[in-house]
Amino acid sequence: MPLAISPVVRTRLHTRRITFEGFKRDDGLFDIEGHLTDVKDQDFELLTGIRTAGEAVHDMWVRITIGGDYVIRAIDVKTDQMPYPGACDQITPAYSALVGLSLMHGFRKSLYAAMGGVRGCSHITELLAQAPTAAVQTFAGLRRENPGDGKPFQLDRCHALETSTENVRRYYPEWYRGAA
């Protein structure tokens, strides 16, 4: 259900879209592809020229290739539209420094340490920060929990699945730890 209609008349100025798609590859690896766009609803004057209404100010892509262990095996970054052509896109090769990092163990901290601020593109870095949850959702349904395999991944990762909640008592009774 969407948000309630605003009681105040509004004029949209900007749209940011972020999408992720997850793919299983024939070689047993997985690709997580992210795409970020920023689009203005009116002509937008940049120092580098006018972007007409509907034309992207930012149009950026990332593809990370991972194994079932969530470790980055390869990364590809592409910038199609940017405010400063010939400058913004020059940093994309630096993202290869992320190869070897795990999406599940300190990734965001390592990402911002390696690519934060002037070491990277703020938009691409922000996009990549969402890759871990996109990867988890890609693997959801591929991995079936088996008794004895240890605590299910999703437990204690959000308030609804805290091991002291009614949801855990109902759906994961063997992991229920009682009311907090």
N, C-alpha and C positions, 0 to 999 in steps of 0.2 A: 504494500500500500504506500503510495507516495505521500509526501508531506502535504499538509492542508494548504489550500490556495491562500496566498498572502492576502490579508485584508487591505493592503495598501497597493496602489498602482505602482508598478515597477517597470524599468527598462533594462533589459539585459545588456551588459557591456562586454562580457568575457565568458568564454567557455574553455575549460581545461578538461581534456579527456585522457584518461590513462586506462589502457587495456593490457591484459596479459593473456597469452595462450600457451598451453603446455602440450608438447608433442612427445610421443614415444617413437624413437628412431629404430630402424631395422638392425642397427649395430648394438642394441641393448642400452644405449644412452638416452638421455632426455634433453629436449630443447625447451627452454622457457623464453618466450619472446615478449618483450614489453614495448609499448608504443605510447608516446606522450605527444599531445598537440595542445597548443594555446592558440585560440582564434578570437579575434575582436569582432564585435557586431557593427562597428563603424570604422571608417578609415582611421588608420593609426599612424601617426608620424613618428618615425624613428630617425635618429641622426643619419642613418644609412639610406633613408628613403621612406616612402609611404607604403604601408601595407594596406591594401584595400579591404573593406569589410568582407569577412569570410575567408580571407587568405591567412594561412597559418603564420604566426610569428615564430613559433617553435614547432618543429616536426622531427621527432627524435626516436630512434629505435635501438633496442639492445636485444641480443640473443646470448643467453648463457647455456652452455652444454654441461650437463651434470650427470653423474652416475646415481645409482640408487642410494649411495652414501651421502648425497647432497654436495659433494665436492665439485667445484668448478673445474672442468677440463679445458674449456675454451670459452672465449667471449668475443663477440662482434658488436661494435657500436657504430651507428651511422646517424649523421645529422643532415637531414634534407633541407630544413628551413631553420634559420637562426637570425638573430638581430645583427650580428657582425660577421657576414660571410668572409671566409678566408681566415678567420680568427677563432670563432667558437668551435669550429669543426677540427681545428688542429690538435686538440687535446684527446681526441677519441683513441688514438693508439695507446695512450698511457693507461687505459683501463685494462690492458693485458696484465697489469700488476696484480689483478684480482684472481688470476688463474692459480689454483691450488687452495683457495680459501673454501671453508665449509659454510654453506648457507645457514647451518643450524647451530654453529658454535661461534658466537661473537662476530657474526658477519657484519652487522651494522656498525659496530665499533671499529672494526678493521676497515670497512668501506670508507667511513668518514676520516679515519687516520690517513689512509692512502690517497683518497680522492676528494676530500672536503676542501672547501674554500678555493683558493687559487690553484690547487693541485688538480682540479677537475672542473667539469661543467656542473653547476648546481642543479640543473634540470635532469641531466642524465644520472647524477648521483642520487637525487631524490627518487627517480624512477627505479633504480637498482635497489634502493632500500626496501622496496616492496617485493622484491623477488623471492625472499624466503617463504612468505605466505602463499605466493603463487605456486611455488614448487610443492609445498605441502598439499595444496588443493589439487595439483596435478597428480600426485601420488595417491590421493584419497580414492578409495575404491579398488586400487590395484593391490593394496596390501590388506589382507584379512587378518584380523586379530585372532590368535590361537591361544587357548588357555596354556599357561606355562611360558608364554613368550615374554613375560614381563608386563609392566604397567602400560596400558594403551597410551599411545603418543599424545592424544588430545586431552588427557586428564591433567588437571591443575594448570591449564594454559589459558583458561578464561573463567569468569565467575560462574557460568552455568555448569561447568564441569569440574568445579573444585570438589575434591574427594569428600568433603563434608556436606554436600548438597543433596537434596531430594532426588535430583536427576541421576546422580551417581548411584544413590541407593537403589533407584528403580532400574536403571539400564546397565549398570556395572556393579552389581551388589558385592562382588568379591573384592572390589577396590574401595568400597564405602568405609569411611573412617569415623563416622558419627558427626553430629552437629558440632560446629566450631564453638 
